[in-house]
């Protein structure tokens, strides 16, 4: 959104022990510290005080959703402390503890742990769980290939990915990568999170840059509803509703071009505005050179 790409505060993590327990320390205000398994996290709903009610004159904006979207926008713009302060002051957390844990595991490449946590974030649609698991295992597969661990990658493909992917074409495509691996850039895990957010319901994982999307939608709707629209998009402001008046439509004759002997059927400016092409019923075409707003001279006659 035009600022520093920043993420929600990360949790400090220790490896899962044999009994499946983990510990969280130094939790930020956006995360509720819970000791136990990821299923324990899901079993403890966050206490979101002040989450009820609506805002706005029409009474159609849910207060909790509105605050979460603002919080996400602050993190997205790089205002980390402001986002944390808003969560603390409002009592409305951006994500649940288990979702924060899941996102942290994805960023850290803890594939087995993230697959287990995925089952505990509240997904009711088994097909979403399957598709999300496939995306995670696909990322694991590619990173094993990039780490020159072809045998482990092949094992992942045979024993894990095939259980979650019903698309045989995609399986063949992944198999071909064993022969010709693709390169992974540093942002691939971030891209994985973006794909997962499109799968997982927004009530569970807040979409990134949602406030930006809503504002853009509002601007586009105002532009499309403007009967006399005649300005560039970059000139539209958020400070007031957009409306072009009739005065912004050219209505005064600046110059009359008289070189043609009959009706002019076609007029077109060049992209840079320096030239004007006209074609007439008299079977002639003229390229005009635009010197200024009120000075145009015939340059070439065809």
Residue pairs with C-beta under 8 A, 6 or more apart in sequence:
1 73
1 76
1 77
1 209
1 211
1 212
2 77
3 76
3 77
3 78
3 79
4 77
4 78
5 76
5 78
6 75
6 76
6 77
6 78
6 79
6 80
7 75
7 103
7 107
8 30
8 75
8 83
8 94
8 95
8 100
8 103
9 28
9 29
9 30
9 31
9 80
9 84
10 104
10 107
11 24
11 27
11 31
11 100
11 101
11 104
12 24
12 25
12 26
13 22
13 24
13 101
13 104
13 105
13 108
13 110
14 22
14 23
15 22
16 22
16 113
20 37
21 35
21 36
21 37
22 35
22 36
22 37
23 35
24 31
24 33
24 34
24 35
25 33
27 33
28 84
29 84
29 85
29 87
29 88
30 71
30 83
30 84
30 87
30 93
30 94
30 95
30 100
31 93
31 97
31 100
32 44
32 46
32 93
32 96
32 97
33 97
34 40
34 41
34 44
34 97
38 98
38 101
38 102
38 113
38 116
38 117
38 120
39 120
41 96
41 97
41 98
41 101
41 120
42 96
42 98
42 120
42 121
42 122
44 97
45 96
46 93
46 96
46 97
47 91
48 64
48 91
48 92
48 93
49 90
49 91
49 92
50 63
50 64
50 90
50 91
50 92
51 63
51 64
51 91
51 92
52 63
52 64
53 62
53 63
54 60
54 61
54 62
54 63
55 61
55 63
55 66
64 92
67 86
67 90
67 92
68 92
68 93
68 94
68 206
69 206
69 210
69 211
69 214
70 86
70 211
71 83
71 86
71 87
71 92
71 94
72 83
72 94
72 206
72 207
72 208
72 209
72 210
72 211
73 209
73 210
73 211
73 212
74 80
74 82
74 83
74 86
75 83
75 94
76 208
76 209
76 212
83 94
87 93
87 94
94 206
95 103
95 205
95 206
96 121
96 204
98 117
98 120
98 121
98 122
99 121
99 204
99 205
101 117
102 114
102 117
102 118
102 121
103 193
103 205
105 113
105 114
105 117
106 114
106 136
106 189
106 192
106 193
106 196
107 189
107 190
107 193
109 140
109 143
109 189
111 136
111 137
111 139
111 140
114 136
115 133
115 136
115 137
118 129
118 132
118 133
118 136
119 129
121 200
121 204
121 205
122 204
123 129
123 132
123 200
123 201
123 204
128 199
128 200
128 201
130 164
131 164
131 199
132 196
132 199
132 200
133 164
134 161
134 164
134 165
135 192
135 195
135 196
135 199
136 192
136 196
137 156
137 160
137 161
137 164
138 161
138 174
139 188
139 189
139 192
140 156
140 160
141 153
141 156
141 157
141 161
141 174
141 177
142 177
142 181
142 182
142 184
142 188
143 184
143 188
144 150
144 152
144 153
144 156
145 153
145 177
145 178
145 181
145 182
146 181
146 183
146 184
150 178
153 178
154 178
157 171
157 174
157 175
157 178
161 171
161 174
162 171
165 171
194 208
196 205
197 205
197 207
197 208
202 210
207 213
215 238
219 233
219 236
219 238
219 242
222 236
222 241
222 242
222 243
223 229
223 233
223 236
223 242
226 242
226 243
226 244
227 244
228 244
228 245
228 246
228 248
228 249
229 244
230 244
230 248
230 249
231 244
231 248
236 242
254 293
254 294
255 294
255 295
255 296
257 264
257 278
257 286
257 288
257 296
257 298
259 286
259 298
259 301
260 278
260 280
260 282
260 284
260 286
261 280
261 282
261 284
262 280
262 281
262 282
263 280
263 281
264 278
264 279
264 280
264 281
265 279
265 280
265 281
266 277
266 278
266 279
267 276
267 277
267 278
268 276
268 277
269 275
269 276
269 277
269 290
270 276
270 277
273 290
274 289
274 290
275 287
275 288
275 289
275 290
275 299
276 287
276 288
276 290
276 296
277 285
277 286
277 287
277 288
278 285
278 286
278 288
279 285
280 286
284 301
284 302
285 301
285 302
286 298
286 299
286 300
286 301
286 302
287 298
287 299
287 300
287 302
288 296
288 297
288 298
288 299
289 296
289 297
289 298
289 299
290 296
291 297
